[in-house]
Amino acid sequence: MVEIQILEKSDDYMRFIVSGVNVPFVNALRRIMITEIPTMAIDEVVFLENSSILNDEILAHRMGFVPIKTDLDSYSLPEECKCESEFGCNLCRVNLTLEVEADEKSMTVYSGELKSENPDIVPVSDKIPIVKLAPEQRLKFEAYARLGKGTKHAKWQPVSMCTYMHLPEVKIDPKKCNACGECVRVCPEHIFVKSPDGIKTQNELKCTLCMDCADACPQNPPAVDVTWDKNAFIFKIESTGALPVERIVLEAVKILENKVKDFSNQLKKG
Ligand SMILES: [Zn+2]
C-alpha cells in the first residue's frame, strides 16, 4: 500500500516520505514534474525600442526565464486551444508590456516593471534584474506568455528542484561498537551522538548515505551499518513559484494516471 508522510510543506517547497513504491514509479513522477506539467512563460517578445547594451535576442531569452504565476484552470495550451490560431487568443496567451527610460542616472530594470493584462499572471518576484540602463537609454517591448511544457524548453519547468532518495536506515551493532566516537566526528550531518550508553543516532532522515561513518569505524566489519529501504523514498520538490508545489504533485499524478489509462486502452484495441 502506498503511504505518504509529509515532513515539510510550504507554498514553494515540500519534502515527504513515500513508501510502498519502487524506483520506476518515483522516477516517472519526477520526470513528469520536470517536463510535462504545463507552466506559463514568456514565449515571444516584440521590441518597439531597445537602446540598452543587451541586444533583443538576449533580452528575449532572459524574459523567457522569468518565472510567471500560472493559472492552469483558466488557460489552455496553445496546441489544445479552441482558437486554433498561431497568434493565440485570450484563453491561451497573456500580454505583458514594459516601458522604461533612464533619466540622468543609470538604473536597473526589474521584473516588477512588467505590466500584465491579467493581474493574476505576473512575475513570481518583482526583483529579478532584467537589464541595466545607462542615462537616456530606453526599453519598450510587448511580451506574450503562453503555457508550455519542460520537454520543449527549460523555461516551462515548474520546479527548480525535484529529487528523491532512498529512505536511509542507520544501525549500530552494540556488540561490535566500543564507542570510540569516530563516526560522531566524521558524519557531516551529525547523525551520531555519544551518550553514557554508547553511540546513539538522531535525525536519521538527514543521512545522505555517504558511508563516511562506516569507512571511519575502526572495527572490521564496521559496527555501523548504513542501508536503505528499497521501497521508501524521501522526495524533495521546490517550485519556481509558478505553481503551488502541491498542485505540481497532483498534476503529475493525474498525467501519470492518464498515460496508464491510454496505454491500457491501446492494448485492448490491439
Ligand atoms: Zn487560443
Residues whose N, C-alpha, C, O or C-beta is under 5 A from the ligand:
A	BS01	ZN	C81 K82 C83 G88 C89 L91 C92
